[in-house]
């Protein structure tokens, strides 16, 4: 996937000055022409007066568009913007009231002009146009900002989905490889349960590859997966005390991201259980109340002092941490602790239902 420059997207030059101003001033010309001709069929003198007045009006509006708004208003310098806005308005409205009539007489000596707008009304027109065009420009900025934000959000979501798909693609072969080792061990020992184990593995893989290919799954399905995996592992290892699974949930349809729990259980079997030896049982506690989900698992640390740093055995846990950061940013806790040769993992998820 191509590298995405999100800042470039947000800062893209959406404003088209020629198109924007052409539409704006054409519309303004039509309105002023209608006002100055008092709704009657305009004559040449009306066109000349309207064009000159509009030119005088355009200067402070363009200064507001391309100097004051970007340099002060958008920089959150509200006081400076307010002051300069007023100065800009007053200066050009005053100049227009003083100079518009003489300029018209110079530019169009063959016409006799009677002022269409009194000195007092010139200020009113300038106020209306500067305020209205400011709101129009800010509306354009808001529209394109939201459009770019939506585009950015869509691209980020696509980026996250791609990352999650990549992580899942890594996890599935990892799980399959470990499971095939179990089948291989059963075959070597010629145990009677190999047929049942293959059926269980088939069910597990169907869930891992197909059923979990969705954004969320229910706790009921994830718990069924854990139980199935525990039964599958029991074919490989005969334990004096079976894995302890304590479940306390209010809603079995509570939704979580798929395949969050299996890597933790798989890791515990890999590092906490050794065939042919006396092992302490794996202890699992799973609870859910309201919008809170909590999962703990602990096992005796038999063959490594740091599962998370082992570059070969830590694939599942590293994928899990990456998934959590992508799917539950600022809504989860993932803690590991090694104490008295017991390795414990705590996972909590908030605000998901």
DAVEN-V30984 format. One record per residue. SS is DSSP state (a for helix, b for strand, c for the rest). Layout:
SS ; SS
This chain:
c ; c ; c ; c ; c ; a ; a ; a ; a ; a ; c ; c ; c ; c ; c ; c ; a ; a ; a ; a ; a ; a ; a ; a ; a ; a ; a ; a ; a ; a ; a ; a ; a ; a ; a ; a ; c ; c ; c ; c ; c ; c ; c ; a ; a ; a ; a ; a ; a ; a ; a ; a ; a ; a ; a ; a ; a ; a ; a ; a ; a ; a ; a ; a ; a ; a ; a ; a ; a ; a ; a ; a ; a ; c ; c ; c ; c ; a ; a ; a ; a ; a ; a ; a ; a ; a ; a ; a ; a ; a ; a ; a ; a ; a ; a ; a ; a ; a ; a ; a ; a ; a ; a ; a ; a ; a ; a ; c ; c ; c ; c ; c ; c ; c ; c ; c ; c ; c ; a ; a ; a ; a ; a ; a ; a ; a ; a ; a ; a ; a ; a ; a ; a ; a ; a ; a ; a ; a ; a ; a ; a ; a ; a ; a ; a ; a ; a ; a ; a ; a ; a ; a ; a ; a ; a ; a ; a ; a ; a ; a ; a ; a ; a ; a ; a ; a ; a ; a ; a ; a ; a ; a ; a ; a ; a ; a ; a ; a ; a ; a ; a ; a ; a ; a ; a ; a ; a ; a ; a ; c ; c ; c ; c ; a ; a ; a ; a ; a ; a ; a ; a ; a ; a ; a ; a ; a ; a ; a ; a ; a ; a ; c ; c ; c ; c ; c ; b ; b ; a ; a ; a ; a ; a ; a ; a ; a ; a ; a ; a ; a ; a ; a ; a ; a ; a ; a ; c ; c ; c ; c ; c ; c ; c ; b ; b ; b ; b ; b ; b ; c ; c ; c ; c ; c ; b ; b ; c ; c ; c ; c ; c ; a ; a ; a ; a ; a ; a ; a ; a ; a ; a ; a ; c ; c ; c ; c ; c ; c ; c ; c ; c ; c ; b ; b ; b ; b ; b ; b ; b ; c ; c ; b ; b ; b ; b ; b ; b ; b ; b ; b ; c ; c ; c ; c ; c ; c ; a ; a ; a ; c ; c ; c ; c ; c ; a ; a ; a ; a ; a ; a ; a ; a ; a ; a ; a ; a ; a ; c ; c ; c ; c ; b ; b ; b ; b ; b ; b ; b ; b ; c ; c ; b ; b ; b ; b ; b ; b ; b ; b ; c ; c ; c ; c
